[in-house]
Amino acid sequence: MKEACGKGKLDPHRSFLIGLIDQNGDMTMPELAGALADATGVQAHPDAIGRFLRKLGFTYKKRRWSRPSDAAQG
């Protein structure tokens, strides 16, 4: 996984979002956004969360998030 994604408002919540995906890889973007808002009060558009996770190397295929492969991590 890439070390830093930027200094946006989602970066401080990286571990929280990754933890959610690890628990339930088929959460939708609106579900991730809702969980983030409920837990932290941070409002983020589902598209922004998707872009953030893709920058970290996650992919979303057939309704399931996948962690970056070892080869993709560099």
mmCIF file as gemmi writes it, N, C-alpha and C atoms, coordinates in Angstrom:
data_model
loop_
_atom_site.group_PDB
_atom_site.id
_atom_site.type_symbol
_atom_site.label_atom_id
_atom_site.label_alt_id
_atom_site.label_comp_id
_atom_site.label_asym_id
_atom_site.label_entity_id
_atom_site.label_seq_id
_atom_site.pdbx_PDB_ins_code
_atom_site.Cartn_x
_atom_site.Cartn_y
_atom_site.Cartn_z
_atom_site.occupancy
_atom_site.B_iso_or_equiv
_atom_site.pdbx_formal_charge
_atom_site.auth_seq_id
_atom_site.auth_asym_id
_atom_site.pdbx_PDB_model_num
ATOM 1 N N . MET Axp A 1 ? 0.838 -1.172 0 1 0 ? 1 A 1
ATOM 2 C CA . MET Axp A 1 ? 0 0 0 1 0 ? 1 A 1
ATOM 3 C C . MET Axp A 1 ? 0.885 1.237 0 1 0 ? 1 A 1
ATOM 4 N N . LYS Axp A 2 ? 0.475 2.257 -0.701 1 0 ? 2 A 1
ATOM 5 C CA . LYS Axp A 2 ? 1.266 3.477 -0.767 1 0 ? 2 A 1
ATOM 6 C C . LYS Axp A 2 ? 1.332 4.118 0.61 1 0 ? 2 A 1
ATOM 7 N N . GLU Axp A 3 ? 2.422 4.789 0.869 1 0 ? 3 A 1
ATOM 8 C CA . GLU Axp A 3 ? 2.658 5.371 2.175 1 0 ? 3 A 1
ATOM 9 C C . GLU Axp A 3 ? 1.768 6.581 2.435 1 0 ? 3 A 1
ATOM 10 N N . ALA Axp A 4 ? 1.717 7.525 1.506 1 0 ? 4 A 1
ATOM 11 C CA . ALA Axp A 4 ? 0.923 8.733 1.727 1 0 ? 4 A 1
ATOM 12 C C . ALA Axp A 4 ? 0.047 8.988 0.518 1 0 ? 4 A 1
ATOM 13 N N . CYS Axp A 5 ? -1.128 9.476 0.782 1 0 ? 5 A 1
ATOM 14 C CA . CYS Axp A 5 ? -2.095 9.719 -0.28 1 0 ? 5 A 1
ATOM 15 C C . CYS Axp A 5 ? -2.289 11.208 -0.477 1 0 ? 5 A 1
ATOM 16 N N . GLY Axp A 6 ? -1.897 11.998 0.452 1 0 ? 6 A 1
ATOM 17 C CA . GLY Axp A 6 ? -2.116 13.43 0.358 1 0 ? 6 A 1
ATOM 18 C C . GLY Axp A 6 ? -2.442 13.99 1.72 1 0 ? 6 A 1
ATOM 19 N N . LYS Axp A 7 ? -2.862 15.216 1.712 1 0 ? 7 A 1
ATOM 20 C CA . LYS Axp A 7 ? -3.171 15.861 2.978 1 0 ? 7 A 1
ATOM 21 C C . LYS Axp A 7 ? -4.634 16.259 3.036 1 0 ? 7 A 1
ATOM 22 N N . GLY Axp A 8 ? -5.471 15.544 2.316 1 0 ? 8 A 1
ATOM 23 C CA . GLY Axp A 8 ? -6.893 15.823 2.315 1 0 ? 8 A 1
ATOM 24 C C . GLY Axp A 8 ? -7.54 15.416 3.626 1 0 ? 8 A 1
ATOM 25 N N . LYS Axp A 9 ? -8.825 15.696 3.724 1 0 ? 9 A 1
ATOM 26 C CA . LYS Axp A 9 ? -9.523 15.415 4.981 1 0 ? 9 A 1
ATOM 27 C C . LYS Axp A 9 ? -9.709 13.932 5.24 1 0 ? 9 A 1
ATOM 28 N N . LEU Axp A 10 ? -9.549 13.085 4.229 1 0 ? 10 A 1
ATOM 29 C CA . LEU Axp A 10 ? -9.714 11.649 4.429 1 0 ? 10 A 1
ATOM 30 C C . LEU Axp A 10 ? -8.442 10.975 4.937 1 0 ? 10 A 1
ATOM 31 N N . ASP Axp A 11 ? -7.291 11.542 4.682 1 0 ? 11 A 1
ATOM 32 C CA . ASP Axp A 11 ? -6.038 10.896 5.059 1 0 ? 11 A 1
ATOM 33 C C . ASP Axp A 11 ? -5.956 10.558 6.552 1 0 ? 11 A 1
ATOM 34 N N . PRO Axp A 12 ? -6.404 11.434 7.454 1 0 ? 12 A 1
ATOM 35 C CA . PRO Axp A 12 ? -6.349 11.066 8.876 1 0 ? 12 A 1
ATOM 36 C C . PRO Axp A 12 ? -7.249 9.878 9.233 1 0 ? 12 A 1
ATOM 37 N N . HIS Axp A 13 ? -8.168 9.532 8.341 1 0 ? 13 A 1
ATOM 38 C CA . HIS Axp A 13 ? -9.117 8.449 8.601 1 0 ? 13 A 1
ATOM 39 C C . HIS Axp A 13 ? -8.808 7.206 7.773 1 0 ? 13 A 1
ATOM 40 N N . ARG Axp A 14 ? -7.612 7.173 7.224 1 0 ? 14 A 1
ATOM 41 C CA . ARG Axp A 14 ? -7.188 6.048 6.387 1 0 ? 14 A 1
ATOM 42 C C . ARG Axp A 14 ? -7.338 4.717 7.111 1 0 ? 14 A 1
ATOM 43 N N . SER Axp A 15 ? -6.832 4.602 8.324 1 0 ? 15 A 1
ATOM 44 C CA . SER Axp A 15 ? -6.899 3.338 9.078 1 0 ? 15 A 1
ATOM 45 C C . SER Axp A 15 ? -8.342 2.929 9.34 1 0 ? 15 A 1
ATOM 46 N N . PHE Axp A 16 ? -9.181 3.903 9.636 1 0 ? 16 A 1
ATOM 47 C CA . PHE Axp A 16 ? -10.595 3.607 9.887 1 0 ? 16 A 1
ATOM 48 C C . PHE Axp A 16 ? -11.238 3.02 8.636 1 0 ? 16 A 1
ATOM 49 N N . LEU Axp A 17 ? -11.03 3.648 7.478 1 0 ? 17 A 1
ATOM 50 C CA . LEU Axp A 17 ? -11.634 3.17 6.234 1 0 ? 17 A 1
ATOM 51 C C . LEU Axp A 17 ? -11.097 1.796 5.851 1 0 ? 17 A 1
ATOM 52 N N . ILE Axp A 18 ? -9.797 1.594 5.988 1 0 ? 18 A 1
ATOM 53 C CA . ILE Axp A 18 ? -9.207 0.298 5.671 1 0 ? 18 A 1
ATOM 54 C C . ILE Axp A 18 ? -9.765 -0.774 6.609 1 0 ? 18 A 1
ATOM 55 N N . GLY Axp A 19 ? -9.94 -0.428 7.868 1 0 ? 19 A 1
ATOM 56 C CA . GLY Axp A 19 ? -10.527 -1.371 8.827 1 0 ? 19 A 1
ATOM 57 C C . GLY Axp A 19 ? -11.942 -1.772 8.437 1 0 ? 19 A 1
ATOM 58 N N . LEU Axp A 20 ? -12.732 -0.807 7.976 1 0 ? 20 A 1
ATOM 59 C CA . LEU Axp A 20 ? -14.087 -1.126 7.524 1 0 ? 20 A 1
ATOM 60 C C . LEU Axp A 20 ? -14.061 -2.092 6.347 1 0 ? 20 A 1
ATOM 61 N N . ILE Axp A 21 ? -13.166 -1.843 5.415 1 0 ? 21 A 1
ATOM 62 C CA . ILE Axp A 21 ? -13.066 -2.701 4.228 1 0 ? 21 A 1
ATOM 63 C C . ILE Axp A 21 ? -12.591 -4.096 4.627 1 0 ? 21 A 1
ATOM 64 N N . ASP Axp A 22 ? -11.663 -4.165 5.566 1 0 ? 22 A 1
ATOM 65 C CA . ASP Axp A 22 ? -11.192 -5.47 6.035 1 0 ? 22 A 1
ATOM 66 C C . ASP Axp A 22 ? -12.324 -6.263 6.693 1 0 ? 22 A 1
ATOM 67 N N . GLN Axp A 23 ? -13.208 -5.573 7.391 1 0 ? 23 A 1
ATOM 68 C CA . GLN Axp A 23 ? -14.331 -6.244 8.045 1 0 ? 23 A 1
ATOM 69 C C . GLN Axp A 23 ? -15.402 -6.658 7.049 1 0 ? 23 A 1
ATOM 70 N N . ASN Axp A 24 ? -15.653 -5.812 6.051 1 0 ? 24 A 1
ATOM 71 C CA . ASN Axp A 24 ? -16.732 -6.067 5.1 1 0 ? 24 A 1
ATOM 72 C C . ASN Axp A 24 ? -16.34 -5.49 3.748 1 0 ? 24 A 1
ATOM 73 N N . GLY Axp A 25 ? -15.732 -6.309 2.905 1 0 ? 25 A 1
ATOM 74 C CA . GLY Axp A 25 ? -15.213 -5.863 1.622 1 0 ? 25 A 1
ATOM 75 C C . GLY Axp A 25 ? -16.263 -5.482 0.603 1 0 ? 25 A 1
ATOM 76 N N . ASP Axp A 26 ? -17.539 -5.769 0.865 1 0 ? 26 A 1
ATOM 77 C CA . ASP Axp A 26 ? -18.532 -5.377 -0.124 1 0 ? 26 A 1
ATOM 78 C C . ASP Axp A 26 ? -19.41 -4.23 0.338 1 0 ? 26 A 1
ATOM 79 N N . MET Axp A 27 ? -18.866 -3.348 1.176 1 0 ? 27 A 1
ATOM 80 C CA . MET Axp A 27 ? -19.582 -2.124 1.53 1 0 ? 27 A 1
ATOM 81 C C . MET Axp A 27 ? -19.619 -1.203 0.321 1 0 ? 27 A 1
ATOM 82 N N . THR Axp A 28 ? -20.721 -0.516 0.146 1 0 ? 28 A 1
ATOM 83 C CA . THR Axp A 28 ? -20.831 0.444 -0.949 1 0 ? 28 A 1
ATOM 84 C C . THR Axp A 28 ? -20.196 1.768 -0.539 1 0 ? 28 A 1
ATOM 85 N N . MET Axp A 29 ? -19.962 2.63 -1.51 1 0 ? 29 A 1
ATOM 86 C CA . MET Axp A 29 ? -19.402 3.951 -1.199 1 0 ? 29 A 1
ATOM 87 C C . MET Axp A 29 ? -20.32 4.735 -0.255 1 0 ? 29 A 1
ATOM 88 N N . PRO Axp A 30 ? -21.641 4.765 -0.509 1 0 ? 30 A 1
ATOM 89 C CA . PRO Axp A 30 ? -22.5 5.479 0.44 1 0 ? 30 A 1
ATOM 90 C C . PRO Axp A 30 ? -22.454 4.876 1.851 1 0 ? 30 A 1
ATOM 91 N N . GLU Axp A 31 ? -22.314 3.56 1.96 1 0 ? 31 A 1
ATOM 92 C CA . GLU Axp A 31 ? -22.198 2.935 3.283 1 0 ? 31 A 1
ATOM 93 C C . GLU Axp A 31 ? -20.901 3.35 3.961 1 0 ? 31 A 1
ATOM 94 N N . LEU Axp A 32 ? -19.802 3.385 3.213 1 0 ? 32 A 1
ATOM 95 C CA . LEU Axp A 32 ? -18.526 3.83 3.782 1 0 ? 32 A 1
ATOM 96 C C . LEU Axp A 32 ? -18.621 5.286 4.226 1 0 ? 32 A 1
ATOM 97 N N . ALA Axp A 33 ? -19.242 6.126 3.394 1 0 ? 33 A 1
ATOM 98 C CA . ALA Axp A 33 ? -19.402 7.54 3.737 1 0 ? 33 A 1
ATOM 99 C C . ALA Axp A 33 ? -20.25 7.692 4.993 1 0 ? 33 A 1
ATOM 100 N N . GLY Axp A 34 ? -21.327 6.92 5.097 1 0 ? 34 A 1
ATOM 101 C CA . GLY Axp A 34 ? -22.187 6.98 6.277 1 0 ? 34 A 1
ATOM 102 C C . GLY Axp A 34 ? -21.477 6.521 7.532 1 0 ? 34 A 1
ATOM 103 N N . ALA Axp A 35 ? -20.709 5.446 7.425 1 0 ? 35 A 1
ATOM 104 C CA . ALA Axp A 35 ? -19.964 4.934 8.584 1 0 ? 35 A 1
ATOM 105 C C . ALA Axp A 35 ? -18.917 5.947 9.039 1 0 ? 35 A 1
ATOM 106 N N . LEU Axp A 36 ? -18.256 6.591 8.087 1 0 ? 36 A 1
ATOM 107 C CA . LEU Axp A 36 ? -17.26 7.612 8.422 1 0 ? 36 A 1
ATOM 108 C C . LEU Axp A 36 ? -17.928 8.785 9.131 1 0 ? 36 A 1
ATOM 109 N N . ALA Axp A 37 ? -19.062 9.227 8.611 1 0 ? 37 A 1
ATOM 110 C CA . ALA Axp A 37 ? -19.782 10.349 9.222 1 0 ? 37 A 1
ATOM 111 C C . ALA Axp A 37 ? -20.272 9.991 10.625 1 0 ? 37 A 1
ATOM 112 N N . ASP Axp A 38 ? -20.808 8.79 10.777 1 0 ? 38 A 1
ATOM 113 C CA . ASP Axp A 38 ? -21.32 8.36 12.087 1 0 ? 38 A 1
ATOM 114 C C . ASP Axp A 38 ? -20.2 8.268 13.124 1 0 ? 38 A 1
ATOM 115 N N . ALA Axp A 39 ? -19.057 7.741 12.713 1 0 ? 39 A 1
ATOM 116 C CA . ALA Axp A 39 ? -17.963 7.496 13.657 1 0 ? 39 A 1
ATOM 117 C C . ALA Axp A 39 ? -17.127 8.739 13.959 1 0 ? 39 A 1
ATOM 118 N N . THR Axp A 40 ? -16.978 9.613 12.947 1 0 ? 40 A 1
ATOM 119 C CA . THR Axp A 40 ? -16.045 10.725 13.114 1 0 ? 40 A 1
ATOM 120 C C . THR Axp A 40 ? -16.664 12.099 12.918 1 0 ? 40 A 1
ATOM 121 N N . GLY Axp A 41 ? -17.848 12.151 12.328 1 0 ? 41 A 1
ATOM 122 C CA . GLY Axp A 41 ? -18.464 13.438 12.021 1 0 ? 41 A 1
ATOM 123 C C . GLY Axp A 41 ? -17.978 14.043 10.718 1 0 ? 41 A 1
ATOM 124 N N . VAL Axp A 42 ? -17.061 13.367 10.038 1 0 ? 42 A 1
ATOM 125 C CA . VAL Axp A 42 ? -16.516 13.873 8.775 1 0 ? 42 A 1
ATOM 126 C C . VAL Axp A 42 ? -17.458 13.504 7.641 1 0 ? 42 A 1
ATOM 127 N N . GLN Axp A 43 ? -17.924 14.514 6.921 1 0 ? 43 A 1
ATOM 128 C CA . GLN Axp A 43 ? -18.792 14.302 5.762 1 0 ? 43 A 1
ATOM 129 C C . GLN Axp A 43 ? -17.916 14.232 4.518 1 0 ? 43 A 1
ATOM 130 N N . ALA Axp A 44 ? -18.023 13.13 3.787 1 0 ? 44 A 1
ATOM 131 C CA . ALA Axp A 44 ? -17.248 12.968 2.549 1 0 ? 44 A 1
ATOM 132 C C . ALA Axp A 44 ? -18.167 12.367 1.498 1 0 ? 44 A 1
ATOM 133 N N . HIS Axp A 45 ? -18.068 12.885 0.295 1 0 ? 45 A 1
ATOM 134 C CA . HIS Axp A 45 ? -18.866 12.356 -0.804 1 0 ? 45 A 1
ATOM 135 C C . HIS Axp A 45 ? -18.371 10.944 -1.126 1 0 ? 45 A 1
ATOM 136 N N . PRO Axp A 46 ? -19.292 10.027 -1.425 1 0 ? 46 A 1
ATOM 137 C CA . PRO Axp A 46 ? -18.877 8.661 -1.758 1 0 ? 46 A 1
ATOM 138 C C . PRO Axp A 46 ? -17.839 8.6 -2.884 1 0 ? 46 A 1
ATOM 139 N N . ASP Axp A 47 ? -17.941 9.479 -3.876 1 0 ? 47 A 1
ATOM 140 C CA . ASP Axp A 47 ? -16.942 9.492 -4.955 1 0 ? 47 A 1
ATOM 141 C C . ASP Axp A 47 ? -15.559 9.856 -4.438 1 0 ? 47 A 1
ATOM 142 N N . ALA Axp A 48 ? -15.497 10.765 -3.475 1 0 ? 48 A 1
ATOM 143 C CA . ALA Axp A 48 ? -14.205 11.162 -2.902 1 0 ? 48 A 1
ATOM 144 C C . ALA Axp A 48 ? -13.571 9.987 -2.159 1 0 ? 48 A 1
ATOM 145 N N . ILE Axp A 49 ? -14.392 9.219 -1.459 1 0 ? 49 A 1
ATOM 146 C CA . ILE Axp A 49 ? -13.87 8.043 -0.748 1 0 ? 49 A 1
ATOM 147 C C . ILE Axp A 49 ? -13.346 7.026 -1.753 1 0 ? 49 A 1
ATOM 148 N N . GLY Axp A 50 ? -14.074 6.817 -2.843 1 0 ? 50 A 1
ATOM 149 C CA . GLY Axp A 50 ? -13.624 5.892 -3.887 1 0 ? 50 A 1
ATOM 150 C C . GLY Axp A 50 ? -12.292 6.312 -4.484 1 0 ? 50 A 1
ATOM 151 N N . ARG Axp A 51 ? -12.151 7.599 -4.797 1 0 ? 51 A 1
ATOM 152 C CA . ARG Axp A 51 ? -10.875 8.105 -5.348 1 0 ? 51 A 1
ATOM 153 C C . ARG Axp A 51 ? -9.748 7.917 -4.346 1 0 ? 51 A 1
ATOM 154 N N . PHE Axp A 52 ? -10.028 8.214 -3.076 1 0 ? 52 A 1
ATOM 155 C CA . PHE Axp A 52 ? -9.023 8.078 -2.022 1 0 ? 52 A 1
ATOM 156 C C . PHE Axp A 52 ? -8.538 6.633 -1.926 1 0 ? 52 A 1
ATOM 157 N N . LEU Axp A 53 ? -9.479 5.685 -1.91 1 0 ? 53 A 1
ATOM 158 C CA . LEU Axp A 53 ? -9.104 4.279 -1.798 1 0 ? 53 A 1
ATOM 159 C C . LEU Axp A 53 ? -8.364 3.784 -3.03 1 0 ? 53 A 1
ATOM 160 N N . ARG Axp A 54 ? -8.744 4.251 -4.204 1 0 ? 54 A 1
ATOM 161 C CA . ARG Axp A 54 ? -8.012 3.854 -5.426 1 0 ? 54 A 1
ATOM 162 C C . ARG Axp A 54 ? -6.585 4.391 -5.404 1 0 ? 54 A 1
ATOM 163 N N . LYS Axp A 55 ? -6.386 5.595 -4.855 1 0 ? 55 A 1
ATOM 164 C CA . LYS Axp A 55 ? -5.023 6.132 -4.724 1 0 ? 55 A 1
ATOM 165 C C . LYS Axp A 55 ? -4.185 5.276 -3.786 1 0 ? 55 A 1
ATOM 166 N N . LEU Axp A 56 ? -4.846 4.628 -2.836 1 0 ? 56 A 1
ATOM 167 C CA . LEU Axp A 56 ? -4.133 3.726 -1.922 1 0 ? 56 A 1
ATOM 168 C C . LEU Axp A 56 ? -3.869 2.365 -2.546 1 0 ? 56 A 1
ATOM 169 N N . GLY Axp A 57 ? -4.427 2.133 -3.733 1 0 ? 57 A 1
ATOM 170 C CA . GLY Axp A 57 ? -4.185 0.878 -4.43 1 0 ? 57 A 1
ATOM 171 C C . GLY Axp A 57 ? -5.331 -0.111 -4.359 1 0 ? 57 A 1
ATOM 172 N N . PHE Axp A 58 ? -6.417 0.249 -3.669 1 0 ? 58 A 1
ATOM 173 C CA . PHE Axp A 58 ? -7.569 -0.642 -3.603 1 0 ? 58 A 1
ATOM 174 C C . PHE Axp A 58 ? -8.298 -0.647 -4.937 1 0 ? 58 A 1
ATOM 175 N N . THR Axp A 59 ? -8.904 -1.765 -5.252 1 0 ? 59 A 1
ATOM 176 C CA . THR Axp A 59 ? -9.732 -1.868 -6.455 1 0 ? 59 A 1
ATOM 177 C C . THR Axp A 59 ? -11.104 -2.36 -6.04 1 0 ? 59 A 1
ATOM 178 N N . TYR Axp A 60 ? -12.097 -2.05 -6.858 1 0 ? 60 A 1
ATOM 179 C CA . TYR Axp A 60 ? -13.476 -2.436 -6.564 1 0 ? 60 A 1
ATOM 180 C C . TYR Axp A 60 ? -14.012 -3.192 -7.757 1 0 ? 60 A 1
ATOM 181 N N . LYS Axp A 61 ? -14.164 -4.497 -7.593 1 0 ? 61 A 1
ATOM 182 C CA . LYS Axp A 61 ? -14.631 -5.334 -8.688 1 0 ? 61 A 1
ATOM 183 C C . LYS Axp A 61 ? -15.744 -6.235 -8.197 1 0 ? 61 A 1
ATOM 184 N N . LYS Axp A 62 ? -16.775 -6.291 -8.988 1 0 ? 62 A 1
ATOM 185 C CA . LYS Axp A 62 ? -17.915 -7.163 -8.682 1 0 ? 62 A 1
ATOM 186 C C . LYS Axp A 62 ? -18.384 -6.983 -7.24 1 0 ? 62 A 1
ATOM 187 N N . ARG Axp A 63 ? -18.582 -5.714 -6.868 1 0 ? 63 A 1
ATOM 188 C CA . ARG Axp A 63 ? -19.159 -5.357 -5.574 1 0 ? 63 A 1
ATOM 189 C C . ARG Axp A 63 ? -18.286 -5.752 -4.387 1 0 ? 63 A 1
ATOM 190 N N . ARG Axp A 64 ? -16.979 -5.76 -4.545 1 0 ? 64 A 1
ATOM 191 C CA . ARG Axp A 64 ? -16.096 -6.105 -3.437 1 0 ? 64 A 1
ATOM 192 C C . ARG Axp A 64 ? -14.789 -5.337 -3.559 1 0 ? 64 A 1
ATOM 193 N N . TRP Axp A 65 ? -14.361 -4.717 -2.457 1 0 ? 65 A 1
ATOM 194 C CA . TRP Axp A 65 ? -13.066 -4.056 -2.425 1 0 ? 65 A 1
ATOM 195 C C . TRP Axp A 65 ? -11.974 -5.102 -2.251 1 0 ? 65 A 1
ATOM 196 N N . SER Axp A 66 ? -10.865 -4.893 -2.931 1 0 ? 66 A 1
ATOM 197 C CA . SER Axp A 66 ? -9.717 -5.789 -2.813 1 0 ? 66 A 1
ATOM 198 C C . SER Axp A 66 ? -8.498 -4.976 -2.412 1 0 ? 66 A 1
ATOM 199 N N . ARG Axp A 67 ? -7.716 -5.567 -1.521 1 0 ? 67 A 1
ATOM 200 C CA . ARG Axp A 67 ? -6.459 -4.924 -1.123 1 0 ? 67 A 1
ATOM 201 C C . ARG Axp A 67 ? -5.482 -4.933 -2.279 1 0 ? 67 A 1
ATOM 202 N N . PRO Axp A 68 ? -4.536 -4.004 -2.29 1 0 ? 68 A 1
ATOM 203 C CA . PRO Axp A 68 ? -3.518 -4.025 -3.338 1 0 ? 68 A 1
ATOM 204 C C . PRO Axp A 68 ? -2.711 -5.316 -3.267 1 0 ? 68 A 1
ATOM 205 N N . SER Axp A 69 ? -2.324 -5.832 -4.408 1 0 ? 69 A 1
ATOM 206 C CA . SER Axp A 69 ? -1.493 -7.042 -4.425 1 0 ? 69 A 1
ATOM 207 C C . SER Axp A 69 ? -0.071 -6.679 -4.038 1 0 ? 69 A 1
ATOM 208 N N . ASP Axp A 70 ? 0.702 -7.679 -3.648 1 0 ? 70 A 1
ATOM 209 C CA . ASP Axp A 70 ? 2.1 -7.432 -3.293 1 0 ? 70 A 1
ATOM 210 C C . ASP Axp A 70 ? 2.874 -6.846 -4.465 1 0 ? 70 A 1
ATOM 211 N N . ALA Axp A 71 ? 2.59 -7.305 -5.678 1 0 ? 71 A 1
ATOM 212 C CA . ALA Axp A 71 ? 3.289 -6.803 -6.855 1 0 ? 71 A 1
ATOM 213 C C . ALA Axp A 71 ? 2.96 -5.335 -7.101 1 0 ? 71 A 1
ATOM 214 N N . ALA Axp A 72 ? 1.74 -4.924 -6.83 1 0 ? 72 A 1
ATOM 215 C CA . ALA Axp A 72 ? 1.321 -3.536 -7.076 1 0 ? 72 A 1
ATOM 216 C C . ALA Axp A 72 ? 1.888 -2.58 -6.039 1 0 ? 72 A 1
ATOM 217 N N . GLN Axp A 73 ? 2.317 -3.101 -4.906 1 0 ? 73 A 1
ATOM 218 C CA . GLN Axp A 73 ? 2.823 -2.236 -3.854 1 0 ? 73 A 1
ATOM 219 C C . GLN Axp A 73 ? 4.221 -1.737 -4.148 1 0 ? 73 A 1
ATOM 220 N N . GLY Axp A 74 ? 4.909 -2.321 -5.093 1 0 ? 74 A 1
ATOM 221 C CA . GLY Axp A 74 ? 6.187 -1.797 -5.526 1 0 ? 74 A 1
ATOM 222 C C . GLY Axp A 74 ? 7.309 -2.384 -4.802 1 0 ? 74 A 1
